[in-house]
Amino acid sequence: MTDDELRKMVESNARTAQAMLDSMAEARLERQEFRDGMVKVQKAIDRLVLVEERITRMLASLD
């Protein structure tokens, strides 16, 4: 293998490795955004449960 071929192969491998790192970083960010969204959904569910409990108590007090 010539020096030029070796250099091209090293450069190609470096680009591939960088692309993999970029992809991993993007996937990590997407997972974090998903987790953040799930936390918001859970908080919304918690608030809805609280509202339901209050409505139930209010209706029970009308009896």
N, CA, C and O atoms as a CHARMM CRD file, in Angstrom:
* protein
*
  252
    1    1 MET  N      0.85600  -1.16900   0.00000 PROA 1      0.00000
    2    1 MET  CA     0.00000   0.00000   0.00000 PROA 1      0.00000
    3    1 MET  C      0.90400   1.23400   0.00000 PROA 1      0.00000
    4    1 MET  O      1.84800   1.33700   0.78200 PROA 1      0.00000
    5    2 THR  N      0.58600   2.15500  -0.89300 PROA 2      0.00000
    6    2 THR  CA     1.40600   3.36500  -0.98200 PROA 2      0.00000
    7    2 THR  C      1.06100   4.33000   0.15100 PROA 2      0.00000
    8    2 THR  O      0.04200   4.18200   0.82700 PROA 2      0.00000
    9    3 ASP  N      1.92300   5.31000   0.34100 PROA 3      0.00000
   10    3 ASP  CA     1.67700   6.31200   1.38100 PROA 3      0.00000
   11    3 ASP  C      0.37700   7.06200   1.11000 PROA 3      0.00000
   12    3 ASP  O     -0.38100   7.35600   2.03500 PROA 3      0.00000
   13    4 ASP  N      0.12300   7.37100  -0.16000 PROA 4      0.00000
   14    4 ASP  CA    -1.09500   8.09800  -0.53000 PROA 4      0.00000
   15    4 ASP  C     -2.34100   7.25900  -0.23200 PROA 4      0.00000
   16    4 ASP  O     -3.32800   7.77500   0.29300 PROA 4      0.00000
   17    5 GLU  N     -2.29400   5.97900  -0.56500 PROA 5      0.00000
   18    5 GLU  CA    -3.43200   5.09100  -0.28800 PROA 5      0.00000
   19    5 GLU  C     -3.66400   4.96800   1.22100 PROA 5      0.00000
   20    5 GLU  O     -4.80100   4.98400   1.69300 PROA 5      0.00000
   21    6 LEU  N     -2.58100   4.84700   1.95000 PROA 6      0.00000
   22    6 LEU  CA    -2.68100   4.75000   3.40300 PROA 6      0.00000
   23    6 LEU  C     -3.26800   6.03400   3.99200 PROA 6      0.00000
   24    6 LEU  O     -4.12100   5.98000   4.87800 PROA 6      0.00000
   25    7 ARG  N     -2.81400   7.17200   3.50700 PROA 7      0.00000
   26    7 ARG  CA    -3.33000   8.46300   3.97700 PROA 7      0.00000
   27    7 ARG  C     -4.82500   8.57600   3.69100 PROA 7      0.00000
   28    7 ARG  O     -5.59600   9.00500   4.54900 PROA 7      0.00000
   29    8 LYS  N     -5.23000   8.18600   2.47500 PROA 8      0.00000
   30    8 LYS  CA    -6.64900   8.24900   2.11600 PROA 8      0.00000
   31    8 LYS  C     -7.48700   7.32300   2.99900 PROA 8      0.00000
   32    8 LYS  O     -8.59600   7.67600   3.39900 PROA 8      0.00000
   33    9 MET  N     -6.95800   6.14700   3.29900 PROA 9      0.00000
   34    9 MET  CA    -7.67300   5.20600   4.14000 PROA 9      0.00000
   35    9 MET  C     -7.81000   5.76000   5.56700 PROA 9      0.00000
   36    9 MET  O     -8.86900   5.64200   6.18300 PROA 9      0.00000
   37   10 VAL  N     -6.74100   6.35800   6.08200 PROA 10     0.00000
   38   10 VAL  CA    -6.78700   6.94800   7.42000 PROA 10     0.00000
   39   10 VAL  C     -7.79100   8.09000   7.45600 PROA 10     0.00000
   40   10 VAL  O     -8.56300   8.20200   8.40900 PROA 10     0.00000
   41   11 GLU  N     -7.79400   8.93700   6.43600 PROA 11     0.00000
   42   11 GLU  CA    -8.74300  10.05100   6.37300 PROA 11     0.00000
   43   11 GLU  C    -10.17600   9.53000   6.29500 PROA 11     0.00000
   44   11 GLU  O    -11.07200  10.06000   6.95200 PROA 11     0.00000
   45   12 SER  N    -10.38300   8.50300   5.49800 PROA 12     0.00000
   46   12 SER  CA   -11.71500   7.90500   5.37600 PROA 12     0.00000
   47   12 SER  C    -12.17500   7.33700   6.71300 PROA 12     0.00000
   48   12 SER  O    -13.32400   7.52300   7.11400 PROA 12     0.00000
   49   13 ASN  N    -11.27600   6.64600   7.39600 PROA 13     0.00000
   50   13 ASN  CA   -11.61400   6.08300   8.70700 PROA 13     0.00000
   51   13 ASN  C    -11.91600   7.19100   9.71600 PROA 13     0.00000
   52   13 ASN  O    -12.81400   7.05600  10.54600 PROA 13     0.00000
   53   14 ALA  N    -11.17100   8.26900   9.63800 PROA 14     0.00000
   54   14 ALA  CA   -11.39700   9.39400  10.54900 PROA 14     0.00000
   55   14 ALA  C    -12.77000  10.01800  10.29000 PROA 14     0.00000
   56   14 ALA  O    -13.48400  10.35900  11.23300 PROA 14     0.00000
   57   15 ARG  N    -13.13800  10.16700   9.02400 PROA 15     0.00000
   58   15 ARG  CA   -14.46400  10.70700   8.69900 PROA 15     0.00000
   59   15 ARG  C    -15.56100   9.76800   9.18400 PROA 15     0.00000
   60   15 ARG  O    -16.57900  10.21400   9.71400 PROA 15     0.00000
   61   16 THR  N    -15.35400   8.48600   9.00400 PROA 16     0.00000
   62   16 THR  CA   -16.33600   7.50100   9.46300 PROA 16     0.00000
   63   16 THR  C    -16.48300   7.54800  10.97500 PROA 16     0.00000
   64   16 THR  O    -17.60000   7.53800  11.49400 PROA 16     0.00000
   65   17 ALA  N    -15.36700   7.59800  11.68100 PROA 17     0.00000
   66   17 ALA  CA   -15.39900   7.66500  13.14000 PROA 17     0.00000
   67   17 ALA  C    -16.10700   8.94000  13.60200 PROA 17     0.00000
   68   17 ALA  O    -16.89400   8.90200  14.54800 PROA 17     0.00000
   69   18 GLN  N    -15.83400  10.06500  12.94400 PROA 18     0.00000
   70   18 GLN  CA   -16.47700  11.33000  13.31700 PROA 18     0.00000
   71   18 GLN  C    -17.97400  11.26300  13.05600 PROA 18     0.00000
   72   18 GLN  O    -18.76600  11.75000  13.86300 PROA 18     0.00000
   73   19 ALA  N    -18.36400  10.66900  11.94800 PROA 19     0.00000
   74   19 ALA  CA   -19.78600  10.52600  11.63900 PROA 19     0.00000
   75   19 ALA  C    -20.47500   9.66800  12.70100 PROA 19     0.00000
   76   19 ALA  O    -21.60100   9.95800  13.10500 PROA 19     0.00000
   77   20 MET  N    -19.80400   8.62300  13.14300 PROA 20     0.00000
   78   20 MET  CA   -20.36700   7.77200  14.18900 PROA 20     0.00000
   79   20 MET  C    -20.51000   8.54700  15.49800 PROA 20     0.00000
   80   20 MET  O    -21.52900   8.42900  16.17800 PROA 20     0.00000
   81   21 LEU  N    -19.50600   9.33200  15.85300 PROA 21     0.00000
   82   21 LEU  CA   -19.57500  10.14400  17.07200 PROA 21     0.00000
   83   21 LEU  C    -20.69900  11.17000  16.98500 PROA 21     0.00000
   84   21 LEU  O    -21.43200  11.38000  17.95100 PROA 21     0.00000
   85   22 ASP  N    -20.83100  11.80700  15.82200 PROA 22     0.00000
   86   22 ASP  CA   -21.90400  12.77600  15.62500 PROA 22     0.00000
   87   22 ASP  C    -23.26400  12.10600  15.76400 PROA 22     0.00000
   88   22 ASP  O    -24.17600  12.65900  16.37900 PROA 22     0.00000
   89   23 SER  N    -23.39500  10.92900  15.19700 PROA 23     0.00000
   90   23 SER  CA   -24.64900  10.18500  15.26800 PROA 23     0.00000
   91   23 SER  C    -24.97600   9.80700  16.71100 PROA 23     0.00000
   92   23 SER  O    -26.12700   9.90100  17.13900 PROA 23     0.00000
   93   24 MET  N    -23.96600   9.38200  17.44900 PROA 24     0.00000
   94   24 MET  CA   -24.17500   9.02400  18.85000 PROA 24     0.00000
   95   24 MET  C    -24.59200  10.23900  19.67400 PROA 24     0.00000
   96   24 MET  O    -25.46500  10.13700  20.53500 PROA 24     0.00000
   97   25 ALA  N    -23.97900  11.37300  19.41300 PROA 25     0.00000
   98   25 ALA  CA   -24.32500  12.59700  20.13500 PROA 25     0.00000
   99   25 ALA  C    -25.76000  13.01400  19.82100 PROA 25     0.00000
  100   25 ALA  O    -26.49600  13.44000  20.71100 PROA 25     0.00000
  101   26 GLU  N    -26.14700  12.89300  18.57300 PROA 26     0.00000
  102   26 GLU  CA   -27.51400  13.23400  18.17700 PROA 26     0.00000
  103   26 GLU  C    -28.51400  12.28600  18.83900 PROA 26     0.00000
  104   26 GLU  O    -29.55800  12.72700  19.31900 PROA 26     0.00000
  105   27 ALA  N    -28.20800  11.01100  18.86700 PROA 27     0.00000
  106   27 ALA  CA   -29.09200  10.03200  19.49800 PROA 27     0.00000
  107   27 ALA  C    -29.21500  10.31200  20.99500 PROA 27     0.00000
  108   27 ALA  O    -30.30100  10.19100  21.56300 PROA 27     0.00000
  109   28 ARG  N    -28.11300  10.68200  21.62900 PROA 28     0.00000
  110   28 ARG  CA   -28.12400  11.01500  23.06000 PROA 28     0.00000
  111   28 ARG  C    -29.03800  12.20800  23.30700 PROA 28     0.00000
  112   28 ARG  O    -29.82400  12.20600  24.25500 PROA 28     0.00000
  113   29 LEU  N    -28.93800  13.22700  22.45500 PROA 29     0.00000
  114   29 LEU  CA   -29.78600  14.41000  22.58100 PROA 29     0.00000
  115   29 LEU  C    -31.25800  14.04800  22.38800 PROA 29     0.00000
  116   29 LEU  O    -32.12100  14.52300  23.12600 PROA 29     0.00000
  117   30 GLU  N    -31.54000  13.21000  21.40000 PROA 30     0.00000
  118   30 GLU  CA   -32.92500  12.78400  21.15400 PROA 30     0.00000
  119   30 GLU  C    -33.47800  12.01900  22.35500 PROA 30     0.00000
  120   30 GLU  O    -34.63500  12.20900  22.73000 PROA 30     0.00000
  121   31 ARG  N    -32.66300  11.15700  22.95800 PROA 31     0.00000
  122   31 ARG  CA   -33.11700  10.42100  24.14100 PROA 31     0.00000
  123   31 ARG  C    -33.40400  11.37100  25.29700 PROA 31     0.00000
  124   31 ARG  O    -34.37900  11.18900  26.02700 PROA 31     0.00000
  125   32 GLN  N    -32.55200  12.38900  25.46400 PROA 32     0.00000
  126   32 GLN  CA   -32.77800  13.35900  26.53700 PROA 32     0.00000
  127   32 GLN  C    -34.06000  14.14200  26.29300 PROA 32     0.00000
  128   32 GLN  O    -34.83800  14.37400  27.21800 PROA 32     0.00000
  129   33 GLU  N    -34.27900  14.54700  25.04700 PROA 33     0.00000
  130   33 GLU  CA   -35.50900  15.27100  24.71700 PROA 33     0.00000
  131   33 GLU  C    -36.72800  14.38800  24.96400 PROA 33     0.00000
  132   33 GLU  O    -37.75700  14.86800  25.43900 PROA 33     0.00000
  133   34 PHE  N    -36.61700  13.10200  24.64400 PROA 34     0.00000
  134   34 PHE  CA   -37.71200  12.17500  24.88300 PROA 34     0.00000
  135   34 PHE  C    -37.98100  12.05000  26.38100 PROA 34     0.00000
  136   34 PHE  O    -39.13200  12.09000  26.81500 PROA 34     0.00000
  137   35 ARG  N    -36.90900  11.89700  27.17300 PROA 35     0.00000
  138   35 ARG  CA   -37.07700  11.80200  28.62900 PROA 35     0.00000
  139   35 ARG  C    -37.72800  13.07100  29.18300 PROA 35     0.00000
  140   35 ARG  O    -38.61200  12.99900  30.03600 PROA 35     0.00000
  141   36 ASP  N    -37.29100  14.21900  28.69800 PROA 36     0.00000
  142   36 ASP  CA   -37.88100  15.48500  29.15200 PROA 36     0.00000
  143   36 ASP  C    -39.37000  15.53000  28.81300 PROA 36     0.00000
  144   36 ASP  O    -40.18400  15.96500  29.62800 PROA 36     0.00000
  145   37 GLY  N    -39.71800  15.08600  27.62300 PROA 37     0.00000
  146   37 GLY  CA   -41.12000  15.04200  27.21400 PROA 37     0.00000
  147   37 GLY  C    -41.92700  14.09200  28.08100 PROA 37     0.00000
  148   37 GLY  O    -43.06900  14.38800  28.43300 PROA 37     0.00000
  149   38 MET  N    -41.34700  12.95800  28.42600 PROA 38     0.00000
  150   38 MET  CA   -42.05300  11.99400  29.27200 PROA 38     0.00000
  151   38 MET  C    -42.27000  12.56000  30.67300 PROA 38     0.00000
  152   38 MET  O    -43.30100  12.29700  31.29200 PROA 38     0.00000
  153   39 VAL  N    -41.32000  13.32600  31.17500 PROA 39     0.00000
  154   39 VAL  CA   -41.49100  13.97000  32.47700 PROA 39     0.00000
  155   39 VAL  C    -42.66000  14.95500  32.41500 PROA 39     0.00000
  156   39 VAL  O    -43.46800  15.02100  33.34100 PROA 39     0.00000
  157   40 LYS  N    -42.74900  15.71200  31.33000 PROA 40     0.00000
  158   40 LYS  CA   -43.86700  16.65400  31.17100 PROA 40     0.00000
  159   40 LYS  C    -45.19500  15.91700  31.09900 PROA 40     0.00000
  160   40 LYS  O    -46.18000  16.35800  31.69200 PROA 40     0.00000
  161   41 VAL  N    -45.23400  14.80800  30.38500 PROA 41     0.00000
  162   41 VAL  CA   -46.46400  14.01100  30.29200 PROA 41     0.00000
  163   41 VAL  C    -46.85100  13.49200  31.67500 PROA 41     0.00000
  164   41 VAL  O    -48.02200  13.54700  32.05200 PROA 41     0.00000
  165   42 GLN  N    -45.88500  12.99200  32.42600 PROA 42     0.00000
  166   42 GLN  CA   -46.17600  12.47700  33.76800 PROA 42     0.00000
  167   42 GLN  C    -46.70400  13.57800  34.67300 PROA 42     0.00000
  168   42 GLN  O    -47.63400  13.35000  35.44700 PROA 42     0.00000
  169   43 LYS  N    -46.12100  14.77000  34.58500 PROA 43     0.00000
  170   43 LYS  CA   -46.60000  15.88500  35.40300 PROA 43     0.00000
  171   43 LYS  C    -48.02700  16.26600  35.01200 PROA 43     0.00000
  172   43 LYS  O    -48.84100  16.58300  35.87900 PROA 43     0.00000
  173   44 ALA  N    -48.33200  16.23900  33.72100 PROA 44     0.00000
  174   44 ALA  CA   -49.68900  16.54300  33.26500 PROA 44     0.00000
  175   44 ALA  C    -50.67200  15.49500  33.77900 PROA 44     0.00000
  176   44 ALA  O    -51.77800  15.83300  34.19800 PROA 44     0.00000
  177   45 ILE  N    -50.27700  14.24000  33.75000 PROA 45     0.00000
  178   45 ILE  CA   -51.12900  13.16700  34.26100 PROA 45     0.00000
  179   45 ILE  C    -51.36900  13.36200  35.75400 PROA 45     0.00000
  180   45 ILE  O    -52.49400  13.21000  36.23100 PROA 45     0.00000
  181   46 ASP  N    -50.32000  13.69700  36.48200 PROA 46     0.00000
  182   46 ASP  CA   -50.45300  13.93900  37.92100 PROA 46     0.00000
  183   46 ASP  C    -51.44700  15.06200  38.20000 PROA 46     0.00000
  184   46 ASP  O    -52.26100  14.96400  39.11800 PROA 46     0.00000
  185   47 ARG  N    -51.37700  16.12700  37.40400 PROA 47     0.00000
  186   47 ARG  CA   -52.31200  17.24700  37.58900 PROA 47     0.00000
  187   47 ARG  C    -53.74100  16.81500  37.26500 PROA 47     0.00000
  188   47 ARG  O    -54.68100  17.20700  37.95600 PROA 47     0.00000
  189   48 LEU  N    -53.90600  16.01400  36.22300 PROA 48     0.00000
  190   48 LEU  CA   -55.24600  15.53300  35.86800 PROA 48     0.00000
  191   48 LEU  C    -55.82700  14.64000  36.96200 PROA 48     0.00000
  192   48 LEU  O    -57.01900  14.71400  37.26000 PROA 48     0.00000
  193   49 VAL  N    -54.99700  13.80800  37.55300 PROA 49     0.00000
  194   49 VAL  CA   -55.45200  12.95400  38.65000 PROA 49     0.00000
  195   49 VAL  C    -55.90000  13.81800  39.82000 PROA 49     0.00000
  196   49 VAL  O    -56.92400  13.54400  40.44500 PROA 49     0.00000
  197   50 LEU  N    -55.13600  14.85500  40.11300 PROA 50     0.00000
  198   50 LEU  CA   -55.49100  15.76400  41.19800 PROA 50     0.00000
  199   50 LEU  C    -56.83100  16.44800  40.91400 PROA 50     0.00000
  200   50 LEU  O    -57.67500  16.55400  41.80300 PROA 50     0.00000
  201   51 VAL  N    -57.02100  16.90400  39.69900 PROA 51     0.00000
  202   51 VAL  CA   -58.29100  17.53800  39.31800 PROA 51     0.00000
  203   51 VAL  C    -59.43300  16.53500  39.46100 PROA 51     0.00000
  204   51 VAL  O    -60.49800  16.87300  39.97900 PROA 51     0.00000
  205   52 GLU  N    -59.21700  15.31900  39.00700 PROA 52     0.00000
  206   52 GLU  CA   -60.25500  14.28800  39.11500 PROA 52     0.00000
  207   52 GLU  C    -60.61300  14.03600  40.58500 PROA 52     0.00000
  208   52 GLU  O    -61.78900  13.91600  40.93000 PROA 52     0.00000
  209   53 GLU  N    -59.60100  13.95600  41.44100 PROA 53     0.00000
  210   53 GLU  CA   -59.85500  13.73300  42.87300 PROA 53     0.00000
  211   53 GLU  C    -60.65500  14.88200  43.46800 PROA 53     0.00000
  212   53 GLU  O    -61.57200  14.66100  44.26000 PROA 53     0.00000
  213   54 ARG  N    -60.31600  16.09200  43.09400 PROA 54     0.00000
  214   54 ARG  CA   -61.03900  17.26300  43.62100 PROA 54     0.00000
  215   54 ARG  C    -62.48200  17.28600  43.11900 PROA 54     0.00000
  216   54 ARG  O    -63.39800  17.60400  43.87800 PROA 54     0.00000
  217   55 ILE  N    -62.68500  16.95700  41.87000 PROA 55     0.00000
  218   55 ILE  CA   -64.04800  16.91100  41.32700 PROA 55     0.00000
  219   55 ILE  C    -64.85500  15.84100  42.03600 PROA 55     0.00000
  220   55 ILE  O    -66.02100  16.05200  42.36600 PROA 55     0.00000
  221   56 THR  N    -64.23400  14.68900  42.27200 PROA 56     0.00000
  222   56 THR  CA   -64.92500  13.59900  42.97200 PROA 56     0.00000
  223   56 THR  C    -65.32700  14.03700  44.37600 PROA 56     0.00000
  224   56 THR  O    -66.45300  13.78500  44.80400 PROA 56     0.00000
  225   57 ARG  N    -64.41500  14.69300  45.09800 PROA 57     0.00000
  226   57 ARG  CA   -64.74300  15.17200  46.44500 PROA 57     0.00000
  227   57 ARG  C    -65.84300  16.22800  46.38700 PROA 57     0.00000
  228   57 ARG  O    -66.73900  16.24300  47.23100 PROA 57     0.00000
  229   58 MET  N    -65.77600  17.09600  45.40600 PROA 58     0.00000
  230   58 MET  CA   -66.79000  18.14900  45.28900 PROA 58     0.00000
  231   58 MET  C    -68.16100  17.54100  45.01000 PROA 58     0.00000
  232   58 MET  O    -69.15600  17.95400  45.60500 PROA 58     0.00000
  233   59 LEU  N    -68.21800  16.56600  44.11200 PROA 59     0.00000
  234   59 LEU  CA   -69.48900  15.91900  43.80700 PROA 59     0.00000
  235   59 LEU  C    -70.03000  15.14800  45.01100 PROA 59     0.00000
  236   59 LEU  O    -71.23600  15.11900  45.26000 PROA 59     0.00000
  237   60 ALA  N    -69.10700  14.52400  45.75200 PROA 60     0.00000
  238   60 ALA  CA   -69.53000  13.78700  46.93800 PROA 60     0.00000
  239   60 ALA  C    -70.09200  14.72800  48.00100 PROA 60     0.00000
  240   60 ALA  O    -71.00100  14.35800  48.74300 PROA 60     0.00000
  241   61 SER  N    -69.55300  15.94300  48.07300 PROA 61     0.00000
  242   61 SER  CA   -70.03900  16.87900  49.07700 PROA 61     0.00000
  243   61 SER  C    -71.41800  17.43500  48.71800 PROA 61     0.00000
  244   61 SER  O    -72.08800  18.00900  49.57700 PROA 61     0.00000
  245   62 LEU  N    -71.84700  17.27900  47.48800 PROA 62     0.00000
  246   62 LEU  CA   -73.15800  17.75000  47.06300 PROA 62     0.00000
  247   62 LEU  C    -74.27500  16.80500  47.50500 PROA 62     0.00000
  248   62 LEU  O    -75.44600  17.18500  47.52900 PROA 62     0.00000
  249   63 ASP  N    -73.90600  15.58300  47.85000 PROA 63     0.00000
  250   63 ASP  CA   -74.93300  14.58700  48.24900 PROA 63     0.00000
  251   63 ASP  C    -75.55000  14.88500  49.56700 PROA 63     0.00000
  252   63 ASP  O    -76.41900  14.14200  50.02500 PROA 63     0.00000
